[in-house]
Amino acid sequence: MTSNARGSGRILGSLRSADGKGIVRMEDRFDTGIDDLWSALTDPRRLARWYGEVAGDLRPGGEFHARVPSAGEATGRVDACEPPRRLLLTMRDADPQPGQPDETVIEAQLAADGGQTILVVEERGMPLDLLAAYGAGVQIHVENLAAHLAGRQPGDTGARWDELLPAYQDLAGNPQWQAERATLTAFLRAQRRSVLAIIEGLSDDQLRQTVVPSGWTPLGLIEHLGGAECFWFQMVLAGRADPLGPPGEDDNEGGPFVAEDPLQEVLAFYQEQCAASDEVLARTALTASPSGEVPSHLAVAHEIYTARDIVLHMIEETARHAGHLDLARELIDGRTGLGPR
């Protein structure tokens, strides 16, 4: 069984280009041994259950024919076969349509990891304008492989294609999605800059000063925002089980936002978490569902379904706390109107 669930919004692939041609890369982890996964990839009887009918000479240098229900017919050549770790194929469409590539290269690499196996698949050589389509198609194949290993039947390929294609169009640079991504990212970064600009020039003592009855401090609020970046982008969106927490994160659990750690350490923590958030977002489609869990007790739990929702929430949260910091700054030294917005 793979870590990916069929029908989820999780995106397994990444897209890039080299020498004017597209490259689709998939990586997933399977709850099976490396020999079992190798067998599922190379045994024609098992291939027929999740991929399609494959017949011919499957030894290195051999030629074969494949009939894939969702993709038509193709011929292929085994360029390298190194059981149970590496398989390299050249694939040719039996009846390529205008704009389709004459051939692509598929490379699968397997690595044992305890009782599990990590599979990395790359398909190379498609036109750049077909990157999104190939990304969706290759992910469907990987998910069908996962279903086979788990003893399930493949799902509805057409419905899954409709779910995955917009996400891969986003990753491939579809103008509409790229404009949306650029706008959301610009607003989030502007609010982050405001947070740091509002507190610029305050002393260590001033940043630890409480100016409202609830007891939070400006530095404590910065640390909280760093924790929020870490939580929403690393834990919820990326699904990392143990994201880095802020320094002293358990010191004031349930209390007001205050920070006991050195000033520069807290500021560095916030900036590092913002950078980590940007890295996660850069490789995640806006339409992708979170890989981690959204705690049901949160007030926004029923509003978070995609990466886009998470970005909107962080714009909202950062702007809200920037307003709190505006108030604190005015109460501390009378200055107002700080920040780019």
Secondary structure, 3 states (H helix, E strand, C coil): CECCCCCCCCCCEEEEEECCEEEEEEEEEECCCHHHHHHHHHCHHHHHHHCCEEEECCCCCCEEEEEECCCEEEEEEEEEEECCCEEEEEEEECCCCCCCCCEEEEEEEEEEECCEEEEEEEEEEECHHHHHHHHHHHHHHHHHHHHHHCCCCCCCHHHHHHHHHHHHHHHHCCHHHHHHHHHHHHHHHHHHHHHHHHHCCCCHHHHCCCCCCCCCCHHHHHHHHHHHHHHHHHHHHCCCCCCCCCCCCCCCCCCCCCCCCCHHHHHHHHHHHHHHHHHHHHCCCCCCCCCCCCCCCCCCHHHCCCHHHHHHHHHHHHHHHHHHHHHHHHHHHCCCCCCCC
